Amino acid sequence: MKNSGARVHMLPAGNALLLLLLVACSSAWAHDVDVTGVARVFLDERLPGQYSLSIVDQQVPPLFNIERILPEHCTGQTPGNFAYRFSCEPALSIEDQLRFPWSLEGVVVVARWNDGSNVSAYFPGDGTQVEVPLAELKAGARSLSSLASRYLVLGAEHILFGIDHLLFIVGLLLLIHGFWKLIQTITAFTIAHSITLAFAVLEILPLPNAPIEVLIALSILLLAREVVMGQRGKPTLVHSKPWIVAFVFGLFHGFGFAGALGELGLNNADIPMALLFFNLGVEIGQVGFICVLVAIHSLYARFFKDLELALHRGLAYGLGGIACFWFLERLPNLFLSA
């Protein structure tokens, strides 16, 4: 998933272990910031709109003016024991960020929200400060409009920059002949990935990423095979009822979409609306991509009618080749993650 505004990096295995040690051993390492260049900060929501900020490492410069790092709608309060306190009206939301004036490698922030949810993330520094977008720490949306715009864009970006999903759509278009079959097939794909997207995000049926990536590559490979079989005059059930393959493989692609939302760490209260608008964003991007492909195909068929079959055949074999490469590339991850 491409998130253009976020500066958070997913931690590889080694850094994930480092994060665990940093958080778990807060009382044991008094000078770890000298070794790692990473500070630890705890953000606690004591009451709605009331927060405290605790800095674990003794070597980190103190924050003499807490309001310097806070959004404009937040006000510093009298510090407590080992913690800075502040209030925000309205409460912190996904539009806000904290700015720590530290020339550190980065900061690990552990947010403990009033609803009982906890989330942590690593934020790299730029040499002069460390920016912490609250959207990456499960902060809620300030308004429905801000939540809608954010997740509409994320959904559209995810489909338009997700090359494997786009290639699957290309395969469906090569397989389908007729407007109503196209509508039925795309609708089946939409329903399927909406179901598994919701199941994964709500943790009703969570699945590891490795087998999903393998199955997505396999779905494109099998779809390319069906396209080639149809071009050879050997149609199967898939050609008469393409919505079946679209629905079945759409279930796998829905788990792939869930990875984009899972990386963000949704606030529990925002999950239903975030799912809705993310899905709408995916569909807007999907429909836009299909319209562009149909327009390009219409122009090509008009001026290069004799080469249309060759184009379709080349695309089918190209899809199969790319999908086969992805399948073989991703297959070892099944055993590495086991």
SVG drawing of the C-alpha trace seen along z (x, -y; Angstrom):
<svg xmlns="http://www.w3.org/2000/svg" viewBox="-26 -27 52 54">
<polyline fill="none" stroke="black" stroke-width="0.4" points="0.0,0.0 1.5,-3.5 0.8,-6.0 2.1,-9.3 1.7,-11.3 3.2,-8.9 6.8,-8.8 6.4,-5.6 8.5,-2.6 7.4,1.0 10.0,2.5 12.0,5.5 12.5,8.5 15.7,7.2 14.2,3.8 11.0,5.3 13.0,7.2 14.7,3.9 11.3,2.3 10.2,5.0 13.3,4.7 13.0,0.9 9.5,1.1 9.8,4.0 13.1,3.0 12.3,-0.7 13.6,-0.5 16.7,1.6 18.4,-0.5 19.1,-4.0 21.5,-4.9 20.1,-3.0 19.5,-6.1 23.3,-6.6 23.6,-3.2 20.7,-3.0 19.9,-6.7 16.2,-5.8 14.2,-7.4 11.0,-5.9 7.9,-7.9 4.6,-6.9 1.5,-8.8 -1.5,-8.1 -5.0,-9.3 -6.1,-9.7 -9.6,-11.1 -11.2,-12.2 -9.1,-15.2 -6.7,-14.8 -3.2,-13.3 0.2,-12.7 3.5,-12.3 6.2,-10.2 9.8,-10.1 11.6,-7.0 15.2,-7.8 17.2,-10.0 19.6,-11.1 16.9,-12.7 16.8,-16.6 13.8,-17.8 10.9,-19.5 11.0,-22.9 7.9,-24.1 5.6,-21.2 3.3,-23.4 6.1,-23.6 5.6,-19.9 1.8,-19.9 -0.9,-20.8 -2.2,-24.4 -5.5,-23.3 -3.6,-21.7 -2.5,-23.4 0.1,-22.4 -0.8,-21.7 1.1,-21.4 3.5,-18.5 2.9,-15.4 5.5,-12.9 7.8,-12.0 5.2,-13.1 4.1,-16.1 0.4,-16.8 -1.7,-18.5 -5.3,-18.9 -6.7,-19.2 -10.0,-20.7 -11.0,-19.0 -9.3,-15.8 -6.3,-14.5 -7.2,-13.1 -5.6,-11.6 -5.0,-15.1 -2.6,-15.9 1.1,-15.2 3.6,-15.7 7.1,-17.2 9.9,-16.4 12.9,-18.7 15.5,-16.0 18.4,-15.1 17.9,-11.4 17.8,-8.5 14.1,-8.1 11.5,-7.7 9.4,-4.7 6.0,-5.9 3.6,-3.7 0.1,-5.1 -2.4,-3.9 -5.8,-5.2 -8.8,-5.6 -10.8,-2.8 -8.2,-0.3 -6.4,0.1 -2.6,-0.1 -0.4,-0.6 3.2,-1.4 5.3,-2.5 8.7,-3.7 9.2,-7.2 12.6,-8.1 14.2,-11.5 15.6,-13.9 18.5,-15.1 16.7,-18.1 13.3,-16.8 11.1,-13.7 7.6,-14.0 4.9,-11.7 1.7,-11.6 -1.1,-10.5 -2.8,-8.7 -0.2,-6.0 -1.1,-5.6 -4.8,-4.7 -6.0,-8.2 -9.6,-8.7 -10.9,-10.9 -11.9,-14.4 -14.9,-14.4 -16.7,-12.1 -15.6,-14.2 -11.9,-13.9 -12.2,-10.2 -14.1,-9.8 -11.5,-11.8 -8.6,-10.0 -9.8,-6.4 -11.3,-7.2 -7.8,-8.3 -6.1,-5.3 -8.5,-2.9 -8.0,-4.4 -4.2,-4.6 -4.1,-1.0 -5.8,0.4 -4.1,-2.0 -0.6,-1.3 -1.3,2.4 0.1,3.9 -1.1,7.5 -4.7,6.4 -4.6,4.4 -3.2,7.3 -6.0,9.5 -8.5,7.0 -6.8,7.0 -7.1,10.7 -10.9,10.5 -11.3,8.0 -9.5,10.4 -11.7,13.2 -15.0,11.5 -17.1,10.7 -20.2,8.6 -21.2,5.7 -23.5,7.5 -21.0,10.3 -18.5,7.6 -20.9,6.0 -21.7,9.3 -18.0,10.3 -16.8,7.0 -19.7,7.0 -18.8,10.5 -15.1,9.5 -16.3,6.4 -18.6,8.4 -15.9,11.1 -13.0,8.8 -15.4,6.6 -16.3,9.7 -12.7,10.8 -11.5,7.3 -14.1,6.8 -13.3,10.2 -9.6,9.6 -9.8,6.0 -12.3,7.0 -10.1,10.0 -12.9,12.5 -10.7,14.4 -7.2,13.1 -4.6,14.8 -0.9,14.4 0.4,12.3 2.7,14.9 0.0,17.4 -2.2,14.6 0.5,13.2 1.1,16.6 -2.6,17.2 -2.9,13.8 -0.1,14.6 -1.6,18.1 -5.0,16.4 -3.5,14.3 -1.6,17.3 -4.8,19.5 -6.8,16.6 -4.1,16.1 -4.4,19.8 -8.2,19.6 -7.7,16.6 -5.3,18.6 -7.6,21.7 -10.4,19.5 -8.2,18.0 -7.4,21.6 -11.1,22.4 -11.3,24.5 -13.6,22.6 -14.4,23.9 -17.1,23.1 -15.0,20.1 -15.8,18.5 -19.6,19.0 -19.7,18.0 -16.6,15.7 -18.2,14.3 -17.4,17.6 -13.6,17.2 -13.9,13.5 -15.7,14.2 -13.4,17.0 -10.2,15.2 -11.7,11.9 -11.8,13.5 -8.0,13.8 -7.5,10.2 -9.7,8.9 -7.1,10.3 -4.5,8.4 -6.4,5.2 -6.7,5.7 -2.9,5.4 -3.1,1.7 -5.6,1.0 -3.8,3.3 -0.6,1.3 -2.4,-1.9 -3.8,-0.5 -7.4,-1.7 -9.2,-3.2 -11.9,-0.8 -14.6,-3.4 -13.6,-4.3 -13.4,-0.8 -16.9,-0.5 -16.8,-3.9 -13.1,-3.4 -13.9,-0.1 -16.8,-1.6 -14.8,-4.5 -11.7,-2.5 -13.8,0.0 -15.5,-2.9 -12.0,-4.2 -11.0,-0.8 -14.1,-0.7 -13.6,-4.2 -10.0,-3.4 -11.0,-0.1 -13.8,-1.6 -11.5,-4.4 -8.9,-1.8 -11.4,0.3 -12.7,-2.8 -9.2,-3.8 -8.5,-0.2 -11.8,-0.1 -11.1,-3.4 -7.6,-2.4 -8.9,0.9 -11.6,-0.8 -9.1,-3.1 -6.7,-0.2 -9.5,1.9 -10.5,-1.0 -7.1,-1.6 -5.5,1.8 -8.3,4.2 -6.2,6.9 -3.8,6.9 -6.4,7.1 -6.1,10.9 -2.3,10.7 -2.6,8.0 -4.9,10.1 -2.7,13.2 0.4,11.2 -1.3,9.8 -2.4,13.2 1.0,14.7 2.5,11.6 0.2,11.9 1.0,15.6 4.7,15.0 4.6,12.2 2.3,14.2 4.5,17.3 7.6,15.2 5.7,13.8 4.4,17.2 8.0,18.7 9.4,15.6 6.8,15.6 6.6,19.4 9.7,19.6 8.0,17.1 5.5,19.8 8.3,21.8 10.3,18.8 7.2,17.5 6.1,21.0"/>
</svg>
